[in-house]
């Protein structure tokens, strides 16, 4: 990727980190005050779960029923039959919930403590390393930062957001200069689809994807074909591991995220980014090709 690099994606993901915290006064806090902050956050979490529980107990399937729907051009995205089936599932789930007990305070506290430990582990990954300088990280793990630390984190996040917005503007300007045909851009309007496979077929490279969500089975799958393709970059671990449900439908451990397209001497240079769970989760595939062909409903036929 020329613009949305791993580093830039990381900045985008971290640009809202300061929203996780409340700003508190710059001073030393006693053990009693720290315990009070802990109890306050724990009580808020329990109250939130109770509020959601009471709401779900009061709601009926009719309040949030699915309805048949079509796009503006008349393409059906949810049929009467599908809507009816979903409403039956919803009614059954709500009926089960009505018999469920209220949130267990002990379970809520266990989960809150686990989230506090997770917050500390994220320092150096999601949160900046300098936060370790705070020493006692209990208040940090509860969601509090003294004002000076909060202001510093907020300023860093806002700088990352500005850099990300500048990157998007520069890429938009480059796209306008490149004048990429809309039919080629459309092929990659596929955020969060699962990657089912990539295979070479003669001089072409084919990419198979499955939509995550949607109700039109005829368009559940898609195939993107790079004509006369040369692979410029491909992460070695960009190889999906498939599993299949009881209907034989495949699912993948790799998700399509973003794309960039530029003109090249041979036709088009296409940069794609994927997410794969694990360390170094962002994976690249860059292809130089003569053309890009996109087919909806291509089916799973690797």
Residue pairs with C-beta under 8 A, 6 or more apart in sequence:
1 258
1 260
1 271
1 273
1 284
1 286
2 260
2 262
2 271
3 167
3 168
3 170
3 171
3 174
3 260
4 167
4 171
4 258
4 260
4 273
6 282
8 163
8 164
8 167
9 258
9 273
9 282
11 160
11 163
11 164
12 160
12 164
13 126
14 126
14 127
14 157
14 160
15 157
15 158
15 160
15 161
15 164
16 157
17 126
17 127
17 153
17 157
18 150
18 153
18 154
18 157
20 119
20 143
21 140
21 143
21 144
21 145
21 150
21 153
22 143
22 144
22 145
22 150
23 144
23 145
23 146
23 147
23 150
23 151
24 37
24 139
24 144
24 145
24 146
24 147
24 150
25 146
25 147
26 146
26 147
26 148
27 146
29 37
29 139
34 136
34 138
34 139
37 139
37 142
37 144
38 138
38 142
41 112
41 142
41 143
42 108
42 109
42 112
45 108
45 111
45 112
46 103
46 105
46 108
49 103
49 108
50 102
50 103
53 100
53 102
53 103
56 94
56 97
57 97
57 98
59 94
60 94
61 87
61 90
61 91
61 94
64 90
65 83
65 87
65 90
66 78
66 82
66 83
66 86
66 87
66 90
67 78
67 83
68 76
68 78
68 79
68 80
68 82
68 83
69 76
69 77
69 78
69 83
70 76
70 77
71 77
75 216
76 216
77 214
77 215
77 216
78 215
79 215
82 215
116 138
116 141
116 142
117 141
119 127
119 140
119 141
119 143
120 137
120 140
120 141
123 129
123 131
123 132
123 137
124 132
127 153
128 153
128 156
130 152
131 137
131 140
131 149
131 153
134 140
134 145
134 146
134 149
139 145
139 146
145 153
171 260
174 262
175 261
178 261
178 262
178 263
180 261
180 262
180 263
180 268
183 294
184 261
184 268
184 291
184 292
184 294
185 261
186 294
187 224
187 292
187 293
187 294
188 224
188 259
188 261
188 270
188 272
190 209
190 211
190 222
190 256
191 256
191 257
191 258
192 212
192 213
192 255
192 256
192 257
193 209
193 210
193 211
193 212
193 222
193 255
193 256
194 209
194 210
194 212
194 240
194 250
194 251
194 252
194 254
194 255
194 256
195 207
195 208
195 209
195 238
195 240
195 252
195 254
195 255
195 256
195 274
196 208
196 209
196 210
196 221
196 240
196 242
196 250
196 252
196 300
196 302
197 207
197 208
197 240
197 242
197 302
198 205
198 206
198 207
198 208
198 238
198 239
198 285
199 205
199 206
199 208
199 302
200 206
200 229
203 227
203 228
203 229
204 225
204 226
204 227
204 228
204 229
205 225
205 226
205 229
205 231
205 287
205 289
206 223
206 224
206 225
206 226
207 223
207 224
207 225
207 226
207 285
208 221
208 222
208 223
208 298
208 300
208 301
208 302
209 221
209 222
209 223
209 224
209 256
210 220
210 221
210 222
210 249
210 250
210 251
210 252
210 300
211 219
211 220
211 221
211 222
212 255
214 220
218 296
218 297
219 296
219 297
220 297
221 296
221 297
221 298
221 299
221 300
222 294
222 295
222 296
222 297
222 298
223 294
223 295
223 298
224 292
224 293
224 294
224 295
225 292
225 293
225 294
225 295
226 270
226 287
226 289
226 291
226 292
227 267
227 289
227 290
227 291
227 292
227 293
228 266
228 267
228 289
228 290
228 291
229 287
229 288
229 289
229 290
230 266
230 287
230 288
230 289
231 285
231 286
231 287
232 269
232 286
232 287
232 288
233 284
233 285
233 286
234 284
234 285
234 286
235 283
235 284
235 285
237 276
237 283
238 254
238 274
238 276
238 283
238 284
238 285
240 252
240 253
240 254
241 252
241 253
242 250
242 251
242 252
243 250
243 251
244 250
244 251
245 251
249 300
250 300
253 276
253 277
254 274
254 275
254 276
254 283
255 274
255 275
255 276
256 272
256 274
257 273
257 274
257 275
257 282
258 272
258 273
259 270
259 271
259 272
259 273
260 270
260 271
261 268
261 269
261 270
261 271
262 268
262 269
262 271
263 269
264 288
266 288
266 289
266 290
267 288
267 289
267 290
267 291
268 288
268 289
268 290
268 291
268 292
269 286
269 287
269 288
270 286
270 287
270 288
270 289
270 292
271 284
271 285
271 286
272 284
272 285
272 286
272 287
273 282
273 283
273 284
274 282
274 283
274 284
274 285
275 281
275 282
275 283
276 283
